[in-house]
Amino acid sequence: MRKTVVAVAGICLLLSAATASAIVYGHPDGTDHPSVGALLAPQAYPDGTWATCTGTLISPTVFLTAAHCDQGVNNVAVTFDTQYVAGPGKTYVGIWHADPRFRGAQGDPYDLAVVVFPAPIAGITPAQLPTAGSLSKLAKNQGFTSVGYGAQAVTVDHGPTFHYADIRYAGTSDKLLAINKAWLRISMNPSHGDAGTCYGDSGGPNFLGAGAGETTIVAATTITGDSMCRATNVDYRLDTESARSFLGVYVSLP
C-alpha cells in the first residue's frame, strides 16, 4: 500500500486520482483528537513507518475507516498513540468488516469499513456520526478539521516524495468546494490558507467545524484527492442512506 519511488506511500487509486492519506500544511495534533487512530501495517515499510490508513473510534468497540485500506487479513491492529513507535506503542486488535458493496466507482463507491474490537477501548470518548441528510445544505464557508497519520510533507526532486513520521496531525479548511450525492469536496489549497489530507489519511475523519466551532461529528471520511496533496480533499459523506445502511449494522445511528 505504499510505494517507495515517486510516491513513498500510495493507497489504492480511486476516481482516477491518488488516494488521500496524510495531513499537509497542518500541525501535530497532540492529544486534541484521541478518538482518531492509525491502521497499522503487519510490518514496517522500507522507510520504517507503520501506519497504512487512519480511522476514528465511533463506539467503544467500533473503529471506522475506508474499505480500500483492506490488508487482506481478518485481524488488524490499530493504535491511538499520538506518535506510534513499534514495540512500546499501544495497539488493539480487532476484526475487519468492509461494506460488501465496495467498488471503485465515481457515483457511490461504498468505501467504508470498520474494525470491531472484542472489548471496549477504555479512556477514549468515541466521535459522533451525523444525522441523516444533515450535510446536504452546508454553506460554502463551512469549516472542517481533518485528522490523520499520513504524509506531513511533500518535496519534489525528480518527482514528488511524500514524508511520513507516524504522527497524528490535524489541519483545517473553511472552503467547501462542492457537495455531491456521496461526496464532500473540500479545499486544501495552501495558497488559500487551507490544510488537508494526503497519502495515509485515507479512512480518517473530517470533523464538522474548525477552530472554536469544531464539533465531534465526523462529517465524512477521507478517500481521495489530487496526486500532489495541494488542491482538493475528497471525502465520503456519512449522512447518506448508503453510508448509514452499512454503519447501522455496527453502531446506533443518530
N, C-alpha and C positions, 0 to 999 in steps of 0.2 A: 503494500500500500504506500510505500514511499520509493521514490526514485532518487538516485544519487548523482545524476549528471546535471542536466539542465534544471530539473525540479528536484530538490532534495527530498520533498515529500509530496506525493500526489495520490489522494484517494480517488476512486473511480471518477471518470468523466461523465457528466450528465448535462443534457440540454446543449451539447456541443460546446461546452465551456468547462474550464477547470473547476473541479470541486473545491469549495472553500474549506479552509482548515485552521488558520491561526489569526490572532488579533494583531493587526498592524496599526501603527500610529496611536496606540493606546498606552496603557501603563500597567505595571504589576498590580494584580488585584488584591494581594494580601488576604485578609480574612473577610473581605466585603461580600463575597458570594459563596458561602460554604456549601450550598446545595449543588454547585457545579463541580463535576468531576471529569476525569480522563479515562477513556477506554484504553487499556494497556495492551501492547503487543506481546505475544508469547515470549519474544526475546528482543533484545535491543537491536535497533537499526545500526548500520555501519558507523553513523555519527554518534552513537552512544545513547540516543534518546529512545523513549519507550511509548509515549502517547501516540495513538493512532487517530483517535477522534475524541470529541467532547460530548458531554451529556449533562442531564440535570435530574436530581432526585425529585420526583413528583409525588411520591408517597413514601412512608418509611421503608418500604420493601421494593419500590419500582424506580428504575433509572431510565430515563428517556434519552434516546439517541437516534441516529439515522440508520436505515436498513442497509444502505450501501457500505456501512462500516463493518459488515459481516466478516469475521475472521475465519469462517469455515469450521468453527468448533461450537459446541453447545455451552461449555463452561467458559466464561470470560471474566477477566479481572478488571476492577475499577478502583481508582484512588480518588480521594477528595483532598489530598495534600496540596497545599498551595504551590509547592515545588516537589516533584517526585524524584526521589533518588532510590534506585534499585537496592534492595537489601533492607535498609532501615525504613523505607517507605511503607505506609499502611495501605493494605489492599483488601478488597472484598470480592468474593467470587460468587457469581450468580448465573442463572440460566438465560440464554439468548432466545428472544422471540421476535421475529421480524413480521411485519404485515405481509401476509401471503399474497397480496395483490401487488407487491412491489415490482416496478418496472421502470425502465429508463425512458419515460415519456414526458413531453413538454406540458401536456394538459394537467394531469394529476399523476405523479409517479408513485404515490403511496409510500413515500420514502421515510417510514417510521419503524423503529424497533425499540424494544425495552429489554432491560436486564432485570430479572426478578431474583431478589436475594432471599435466601432461606430464613433469614431473621431480620427484624427491623434494624436500620442503621441508627445507632444511638447518637444523640448530641447534635443532629443536623435537622433543622426545620425544612421540610420539603417546600419547593416552589409551587405556585398555583398555575392552573390552566385557565384559559379564557372561556367565557361563556359562549354559547352557540351564536355565530354570526356577529359577534361583537367587534370584529376588525373590519367590517365591510365599508365603513364610512369614516375611517380615520382621516384627520387633517393632514395636509401636505407638510406641515411643520411638526408633526408628531415625533417625539423623541424616542430613541431606542438605546438600550445598553447591551452590547454584545460581549459575551464572555467565552473564553476558550483557552486551550493549551497549545494551539497551533503555532505556526511560524510567527515570530515577532518582528522580523525584518527581512527585506529583500535587497540584494545587491546585484548589480549587473556587471559582468566581466566575461565577455564571450558567451553571453547568455545569462539568464537570471538564476540566482541561487537563493534558496529560502533557508533562514536560520532559525533553529529551534533550541529551546532550553528547558522544555517540560515545566514551564512556569505558567500558572494561571494568570492570564491577562484580561483586562477589560477596556472597552472603548465605547464612545458614544457618537451618535449621529442624530440630527434633528431635521433630516430631509428625506421624506418618504417619496420615492420617485413614482411608484405605481402600486396599485392593488389589483391582483388578478384573482381568478377563481380559486387557485390553490397557493398563490404566492404573494409575498410582500417583497418589493424591490426597494432597497434602502441605499442611499448614497454612502459611499465610503471614500470619497474623493478628498485627499489630504489638503488640496489647494482650497477647498471649501471649509476646512476645519473639521472634517469628519474622519472618524476612525472606523474600522470594520474588520471583517474576517478574512482568513487566508487558509492555506493548506493545513489541516489538522484541527480546525474548528468545527468541522462537519458534525452535525448532530447536536451542537451546542446551542444555548439559549440566546434569544434576542428578547430581553425583558422590555415590557412596555414602559416607556418613560425614561428620562435621563436626568442626571443631577438630582436636585431636590424633588423632582417629580417622578423618580423611578419607583416602580412597583415591583412586587414579587411575582407578577404574572408573566409567564413565558408566552409571548405572542406567537412566536414562530421559531423553528429550528433551522440552523444554518445548513444549507445544502450545496449551493454552488455560487459562482461569481466569475469575474473576469480573471484571466490567467495570471496577471501581474498583481492582483490584490490591491487595486488602486481606484476602482470605479464603482462597482455595484455589488452589494451583498444581497444574494437571492435566497429567500427563506420560506420554508414550508409552513403555511398557516395551520394553527392548531384549533381554530374555531369552526372549521368546516365540518360538514356531515361525514365526509370520508375519514378525516382525522379522528373525529370523536367516536366513530364506529369501531375503530381499532383500539383507541385508548380506553374506551369504556369497558373493554374486556378485563382490564388490569387495574383500573382505579375508578373511584367515584367521581363523576363529572360535575362541574359546577353548573 
